[in-house]
Amino acid sequence: MTNNFPNQSPSPMPKSQSARGVYNPIRLGDSDEEFGPLDSRLTRLLAALLFTIIFLVTSERPEFAPLMILVLAGCLLYRLDERQRKLATAPLILAAVRLCLMLSSQIAGRGSFYLFSGTPVAIPLNGGAGNWGVTWIPAFLSICLFYLPRKDSITLKIVAFEAIAVILSGLLPGEGFASVLAIFNATLFFAVTIALLFDLKPGLRELFHAPQYQQTPIRVQIPPPPRPVG
């Protein structure tokens, strides 16, 4: 019998595939990166200019402050990895839109507008919405989400948690979002201060780690059997 393919050699294994039986863990592309893909110097300068303009506009025209919720949702989605982004995009965007609409119906000011028809008299900023922190909390969280490093940052985790809670508060019935904003308005200082202490002093984390006890094997020596007499 003749070989029809005398010069055929076994095809090499693709580099993307590992050998059979070898452990090949799945690694996220941005898990070990200090910053994200949009963290070049020019991008960070342009983002700083954009955040400054938005903050000045919302300070002078508080009726535009709810639009910062959409910016917060965008910064939060930017910080999530690909799988988390696919899972959280729909609920976060819908909750952010609903919260934006609900806040716009509550804020009153010079030249204010209302997206809800037939709403009652809006609450003025000095007596209601101004005490919720709606004019600065979303801006603060958005800036922190964009500029904080990704790698091993407790402050980033705290800020991401509060951003998710603020956005999803739009799903609460009635004015439940006001309670969430009021709580964060009163406790954000303590949360960020403690998180920064743990980031600046990594040795403090060891105080809260459970002690690890080293198990030493117990050696039991069995004496040899006695020799028979005689």
Secondary structure, DSSP 8 states (H G I E B T S, - for coil): ---S-TT-------TTS--TT-------TTSS-SS-TT-SHHHHHHHHHHHHHHHHHHHH-GGGGGGHHHHHHHHHHHHS-HHHHHHHHHHHHHHHHHHHHHHHTTEE-TT---SSTT----EETTTTGGGGTTTTHHHHHHHHHHHS-STT-HHHHHHHHHHHHHHHGGGSSTTHHHHHHHHHHHHHHHHHHHHHHHHH-GGGGGGGS---------------------
